[in-house]
Amino acid sequence: MSTEFNHHPEIPGTTLFDGRMAMKGYALNKMCFSFNTEQAREEYKADPEAYFEKFGLNEEQKQACRDKDVLAMIAVGGNVYYLAKFTGMFGLNMQDIGAQQTGMSVEDFKEKLVRAGD
């Protein structure tokens, strides 16, 4: 039995959120977690750039947030559960995120979920 816990098989098209990605995305995820409070959401909306600086986001993370590009946010260390707090401020839900991840329209993605449940 292997004791190598950090080995992950390749999953084409998937960014694995492991310890390395957690470290890479710490600032981004910490910022997104802050959106649990209305005060934080209002502070962000008033001045996103200052909010990025407050949490120490790097330029790639800032640009992904500016673009509201979930796939780019995942690539720079974002965890989808924290990113949902960010995207929720813009009226996006997990189905919108899933559609972005798969390159499908939201309607097609919802239909795929319904078919998978049959």
Residue pairs with C-beta under 8 A, 6 or more apart in sequence:
6 18
6 19
8 16
8 18
15 21
15 74
15 75
17 74
17 79
17 80
21 77
21 79
22 29
22 77
22 79
23 77
24 76
24 77
25 61
25 76
25 77
25 78
25 79
26 77
27 55
27 56
27 57
27 58
27 61
28 55
28 57
28 61
28 64
28 65
28 73
28 76
28 77
28 78
28 82
29 77
29 78
29 79
29 82
30 55
31 51
31 52
31 54
31 55
31 57
31 86
32 78
32 82
32 83
32 85
32 86
33 82
33 85
34 40
34 55
35 41
35 44
35 85
35 86
35 88
35 89
36 85
41 89
43 51
44 51
44 89
45 89
48 65
48 66
49 62
52 61
52 62
52 65
57 65
58 76
60 72
60 76
61 73
61 76
61 77
61 78
63 72
64 72
64 73
64 75
64 76
64 78
65 73
65 86
68 87
68 90
68 92
69 100
70 78
70 80
70 83
70 87
70 97
70 100
70 101
71 100
71 101
73 83
73 86
74 80
74 83
74 101
80 94
80 97
83 97
84 93
84 94
84 97
87 93
87 96
87 97
95 106
95 109
95 110
95 113
96 106
98 109
98 113
99 105
99 106
99 108
99 109
102 109
102 112
104 112
